[in-house]
Amino acid sequence: MPTPIFLLHLGDDTRVSLQHSILFYEALQKAKVKSEFHILQSGGHGFTLEHETRGDKWIYWCIDWLNENGFGIQTKKK
């Protein structure tokens, strides 16, 4: 069974085009790899949890996804 994939792309990333991430996700779906894909408006290529325009919500999506896929990550949500 392939490893599940959590994919996050920031719309203003200048190093990896959004189209490449979309193509990657479509290939994962075609190969029936369990995956989740989020596109956020801004944050560039190397982003942190403290990016003011995006907040830190994506990390909770990722933690939920990890738990749903059996990785057992625990945290207290804000």
C-alpha positions in Angstrom: 0.0 0.0 0.0 1.5 3.4 -1.0 2.2 6.0 1.7 -0.6 8.5 2.1 0.2 12.1 1.0 -0.7 15.5 2.5 -0.1 18.2 0.0 -0.1 21.9 0.7 0.6 24.6 -1.9 0.8 28.4 -1.5 -0.5 30.3 -4.5 2.4 32.8 -4.6 5.1 30.1 -4.5 7.7 31.2 -7.1 9.8 28.0 -6.9 7.1 25.4 -7.6 4.2 26.2 -9.9 0.7 25.5 -8.8 0.2 23.5 -12.0 2.9 21.1 -11.0 1.2 20.5 -7.6 -2.2 20.0 -9.4 -0.6 17.5 -11.8 1.0 15.6 -8.9 -2.3 15.4 -7.0 -4.1 14.2 -10.1 -1.4 11.5 -10.6 -1.9 10.5 -7.0 -5.7 10.2 -7.5 -5.2 8.2 -10.7 -2.9 5.8 -8.9 -5.4 5.5 -6.0 -3.0 6.9 -3.5 -4.8 8.3 -0.4 -4.1 12.0 -0.5 -5.4 15.4 0.6 -4.5 18.7 -1.2 -4.9 22.2 0.0 -4.2 25.4 -1.9 -3.7 28.6 0.1 -3.5 32.1 -1.3 -0.1 33.2 0.0 3.0 32.3 2.0 5.6 31.7 -0.6 7.7 28.5 -0.8 9.2 28.3 2.7 6.5 29.3 5.1 6.1 29.1 8.8 3.3 28.7 11.3 3.5 32.4 12.1 2.6 33.8 8.7 0.1 36.6 9.4 -2.0 36.3 6.2 -2.6 32.6 6.6 -2.5 31.9 10.3 -1.7 28.5 11.5 -4.9 26.6 10.5 -3.1 24.4 8.0 -1.2 22.6 10.7 -4.4 21.5 12.3 -5.6 20.2 9.0 -2.4 18.2 8.7 -2.6 16.9 12.3 -6.2 15.8 11.7 -5.0 14.1 8.5 -2.2 12.4 10.3 -4.6 11.0 12.9 -7.1 9.9 10.3 -4.3 7.9 8.6 -3.1 6.2 11.8 0.0 8.3 12.7 -1.4 9.2 16.1 -0.4 12.8 16.5 -2.0 14.6 19.5 -2.4 18.3 20.1 -4.8 20.8 21.7 -6.5 22.9 19.1 -6.7 26.6 19.6 
